[in-house]
Amino acid sequence: KIMVVDSERQRLLAAPTVNRLTTTITSLLEQYHAEHPLKTGLAKEELRSQLKPAVDQKLFQFALGQLVKKKPIVQDQAEVRLAHFKVTLQVDEQAMREKIISLFRDAGLVPPNIKDVFNTMNEYPATQVQQVIDLLLQEGMLIKVTESLYFHAGKIEQLAQQLTEYIKKEGEIDAPRFKDLTGLTRKFSIPLLEYFDKKKLTIRIGDKRVLRKS
Protein backbone atom coordinates (compact mmCIF):
# COMPACT_ATOMS: atom_id res chain seq x y z
CA LYS A 1 0.00 0.00 0.00
CA ILE A 2 1.25 3.49 -0.94
CA MET A 3 0.41 6.57 1.17
CA VAL A 4 0.34 10.19 -0.03
CA VAL A 5 2.46 12.13 2.47
CA ASP A 6 2.62 15.46 0.62
CA SER A 7 0.10 15.97 -2.21
CA GLU A 8 1.67 19.31 -3.27
CA ARG A 9 5.00 17.67 -4.02
CA GLN A 10 3.42 14.35 -4.99
CA ARG A 11 5.41 12.64 -2.26
CA LEU A 12 4.51 8.98 -1.76
CA LEU A 13 5.72 6.50 0.83
CA ALA A 14 5.15 2.79 1.34
CA ALA A 15 2.77 2.07 4.24
CA PRO A 16 5.37 -0.03 6.17
CA THR A 17 7.70 3.00 6.24
CA VAL A 18 4.98 5.19 7.75
CA ASN A 19 4.00 2.41 10.15
CA ARG A 20 7.58 2.14 11.43
CA LEU A 21 7.58 5.87 12.10
CA THR A 22 4.25 5.81 13.96
CA THR A 23 5.49 2.87 16.06
CA THR A 24 8.65 4.82 16.96
CA ILE A 25 6.61 7.91 17.89
CA THR A 26 4.35 5.81 20.13
CA SER A 27 7.36 4.18 21.82
CA LEU A 28 8.99 7.55 22.46
CA LEU A 29 5.78 8.84 24.08
CA GLU A 30 5.51 5.73 26.25
CA GLN A 31 9.08 6.30 27.42
CA TYR A 32 8.43 10.01 28.04
CA HIS A 33 5.32 9.36 30.15
CA ALA A 34 7.20 6.77 32.21
CA GLU A 35 10.05 9.21 32.88
CA HIS A 36 7.86 12.31 33.40
CA PRO A 37 4.63 11.15 35.09
CA LEU A 38 3.67 14.72 36.10
CA LYS A 39 4.01 16.18 32.59
CA THR A 40 0.75 16.36 30.65
CA GLY A 41 2.44 15.86 27.28
CA LEU A 42 5.53 16.29 25.11
CA ALA A 43 6.12 19.27 22.83
CA LYS A 44 5.78 18.18 19.20
CA GLU A 45 9.09 19.68 18.11
CA GLU A 46 10.89 18.06 21.04
CA LEU A 47 9.37 14.72 20.01
CA ARG A 48 10.44 15.24 16.37
CA SER A 49 14.00 16.07 17.48
CA GLN A 50 14.25 12.67 19.19
CA LEU A 51 13.51 10.73 15.99
CA LYS A 52 16.51 8.98 14.47
CA PRO A 53 17.10 9.29 11.57
CA ALA A 54 15.77 12.85 11.43
CA VAL A 55 12.30 13.32 9.93
CA ASP A 56 11.12 16.45 8.13
CA GLN A 57 8.10 18.45 9.30
CA LYS A 58 5.71 17.23 6.56
CA LEU A 59 6.35 13.54 7.18
CA PHE A 60 6.26 13.99 10.95
CA GLN A 61 2.94 15.85 10.81
CA PHE A 62 1.52 13.19 8.47
CA ALA A 63 2.53 10.40 10.89
CA LEU A 64 1.04 12.34 13.83
CA GLY A 65 -2.16 12.81 11.84
CA GLN A 66 -2.40 9.06 11.28
CA LEU A 67 -1.97 8.41 15.02
CA VAL A 68 -4.53 11.05 16.00
CA LYS A 69 -7.00 9.64 13.47
CA LYS A 70 -6.58 6.11 14.83
CA LYS A 71 -6.73 7.57 18.37
CA PRO A 72 -3.70 6.09 20.14
CA ILE A 73 -2.44 9.64 20.67
CA VAL A 74 -4.03 13.01 21.42
CA GLN A 75 -2.73 16.32 20.10
CA ASP A 76 -3.36 19.37 22.25
CA GLN A 77 -2.05 22.51 20.55
CA ALA A 78 1.75 22.16 20.56
CA GLU A 79 1.79 19.03 22.74
CA VAL A 80 1.08 15.35 22.16
CA ARG A 81 0.40 12.48 24.58
CA LEU A 82 -0.80 8.91 24.53
CA ALA A 83 -4.61 8.84 24.64
CA HIS A 84 -4.70 6.60 27.72
CA PHE A 85 -2.18 8.66 29.69
CA LYS A 86 -3.38 10.69 32.64
CA VAL A 87 -1.34 12.51 35.27
CA THR A 88 -1.79 10.67 38.56
CA LEU A 89 -0.46 12.32 41.70
CA GLN A 90 0.88 10.39 44.68
CA VAL A 91 -0.59 11.27 48.09
CA ASP A 92 2.30 13.59 48.99
CA GLU A 93 2.20 15.25 45.55
CA GLN A 94 -1.55 15.86 45.90
CA ALA A 95 -0.97 17.44 49.32
CA MET A 96 1.80 19.58 47.83
CA ARG A 97 -0.46 20.64 44.95
CA GLU A 98 -3.21 21.78 47.33
CA LYS A 99 -0.72 23.62 49.54
CA ILE A 100 0.78 25.52 46.60
CA ILE A 101 -2.66 26.42 45.20
CA SER A 102 -3.74 27.73 48.63
CA LEU A 103 -0.51 29.67 49.00
CA PHE A 104 -1.07 31.59 45.76
CA ARG A 105 -4.83 31.93 46.11
CA ASP A 106 -4.52 33.39 49.63
CA ALA A 107 -1.73 35.76 48.52
CA GLY A 108 -3.96 37.32 45.85
CA LEU A 109 -2.08 39.89 43.78
CA VAL A 110 0.93 40.01 46.11
CA PRO A 111 2.24 36.45 45.69
CA PRO A 112 5.47 35.20 47.23
CA ASN A 113 8.61 35.14 45.12
CA ILE A 114 8.98 31.67 43.62
CA LYS A 115 12.20 31.16 45.66
CA ASP A 116 10.20 31.79 48.84
CA VAL A 117 7.72 29.14 47.75
CA PHE A 118 10.54 26.59 47.61
CA ASN A 119 11.63 27.67 51.11
CA THR A 120 8.07 27.28 52.39
CA MET A 121 7.85 23.82 50.84
CA ASN A 122 11.26 22.70 52.16
CA GLU A 123 9.78 19.50 53.63
CA TYR A 124 9.60 18.23 50.03
CA PRO A 125 12.45 17.67 47.53
CA ALA A 126 12.95 20.77 45.37
CA THR A 127 12.71 18.76 42.14
CA GLN A 128 9.32 17.41 43.20
CA VAL A 129 8.08 20.91 44.08
CA GLN A 130 9.21 22.14 40.66
CA GLN A 131 7.35 19.28 38.94
CA VAL A 132 4.11 20.13 40.77
CA ILE A 133 4.51 23.84 39.93
CA ASP A 134 5.07 22.92 36.28
CA LEU A 135 1.93 20.78 36.39
CA LEU A 136 -0.10 23.68 37.83
CA LEU A 137 1.18 25.92 35.02
CA GLN A 138 0.19 23.29 32.44
CA GLU A 139 -3.25 22.93 34.05
CA GLY A 140 -3.72 26.70 34.00
CA MET A 141 -4.08 26.94 37.78
CA LEU A 142 -1.01 29.18 38.01
CA ILE A 143 0.07 31.97 35.65
CA LYS A 144 3.73 32.80 35.14
CA VAL A 145 4.12 36.57 34.74
CA THR A 146 7.91 36.81 35.14
CA GLU A 147 10.67 34.33 36.01
CA SER A 148 10.08 34.96 39.72
CA LEU A 149 6.41 36.05 39.80
CA TYR A 150 3.59 33.52 39.57
CA PHE A 151 -0.08 34.25 40.28
CA HIS A 152 -3.21 32.22 40.95
CA ALA A 153 -5.14 32.12 37.66
CA GLY A 154 -8.42 33.12 39.29
CA LYS A 155 -6.86 36.33 40.64
CA ILE A 156 -5.48 37.22 37.20
CA GLU A 157 -8.90 36.63 35.61
CA GLN A 158 -10.56 38.91 38.18
CA LEU A 159 -7.95 41.62 37.60
CA ALA A 160 -8.33 41.33 33.81
CA GLN A 161 -12.06 41.91 34.20
CA GLN A 162 -11.49 44.86 36.53
CA LEU A 163 -8.96 46.38 34.12
CA THR A 164 -11.25 45.88 31.12
CA GLU A 165 -14.17 47.57 32.87
CA TYR A 166 -11.98 50.50 33.94
CA ILE A 167 -10.63 51.16 30.43
CA LYS A 168 -14.09 50.79 28.87
CA LYS A 169 -15.30 53.48 31.24
CA GLU A 170 -12.25 55.81 31.19
CA GLY A 171 -10.91 55.05 27.71
CA GLU A 172 -7.36 54.43 28.88
CA ILE A 173 -5.13 53.75 31.87
CA ASP A 174 -1.53 54.56 32.80
CA ALA A 175 0.82 53.00 35.35
CA PRO A 176 -0.05 55.38 38.25
CA ARG A 177 -3.81 54.85 37.75
CA PHE A 178 -3.35 51.08 37.52
CA LYS A 179 -1.36 51.26 40.75
CA ASP A 180 -4.25 53.19 42.38
CA LEU A 181 -6.84 50.80 40.93
CA THR A 182 -5.12 47.73 42.36
CA GLY A 183 -3.39 49.13 45.42
CA LEU A 184 -0.21 47.39 44.29
CA THR A 185 3.39 48.59 44.41
CA ARG A 186 5.41 48.91 41.20
CA LYS A 187 7.03 45.54 42.00
CA PHE A 188 3.73 43.90 41.06
CA SER A 189 1.83 46.51 39.01
CA ILE A 190 4.40 46.97 36.22
CA PRO A 191 4.92 43.24 35.50
CA LEU A 192 1.13 42.79 35.48
CA LEU A 193 0.61 45.65 33.02
CA GLU A 194 3.28 44.16 30.76
CA TYR A 195 1.66 40.74 31.10
CA PHE A 196 -1.70 42.08 29.86
CA ASP A 197 0.11 43.71 26.91
CA LYS A 198 1.76 40.38 26.13
CA LYS A 199 -1.59 38.58 26.31
CA LYS A 200 -3.03 41.17 23.92
CA LEU A 201 -5.69 42.40 26.35
CA THR A 202 -4.13 45.87 26.23
CA ILE A 203 -1.78 47.75 23.95
CA ARG A 204 0.68 50.39 25.11
CA ILE A 205 0.56 53.77 23.39
CA GLY A 206 3.16 56.11 24.87
CA ASP A 207 2.76 55.92 28.63
CA LYS A 208 -0.89 54.82 28.45
CA ARG A 209 -2.72 51.58 27.72
CA VAL A 210 -5.95 51.03 25.84
CA LEU A 211 -7.88 47.86 25.10
CA ARG A 212 -6.59 46.01 22.06
CA LYS A 213 -9.32 45.81 19.43
CA SER A 214 -10.31 42.22 18.70
HUJONOR-V235578 format. One record per run of one state. SS is the DSSP state (@ for helix, = for strand, . for the rest). FROM is the first residue (numbers start at 0). LEN is the number of residues. If there is no record, write none. Layout:
BEGIN
ss=(SS:SS)
from=(FROM:FROM)
len=(LEN:LEN)
END
This chain:
BEGIN
ss=(.:=:.:=:@:.:=:@:.:@:.:=:.:=:.:@:.:@:.:@:.:=:.:=:@:.:=:@:.:@:.:=:.:=:.)
from=(0:1:6:10:14:35:41:43:49:56:70:72:76:78:82:90:107:113:120:125:139:141:144:149:152:170:172:174:182:185:198:201:205:207:211)
len=(1:5:4:4:21:6:2:6:7:14:2:4:2:4:8:17:6:7:5:14:2:3:5:3:18:2:2:8:3:13:3:4:2:4:3)
END
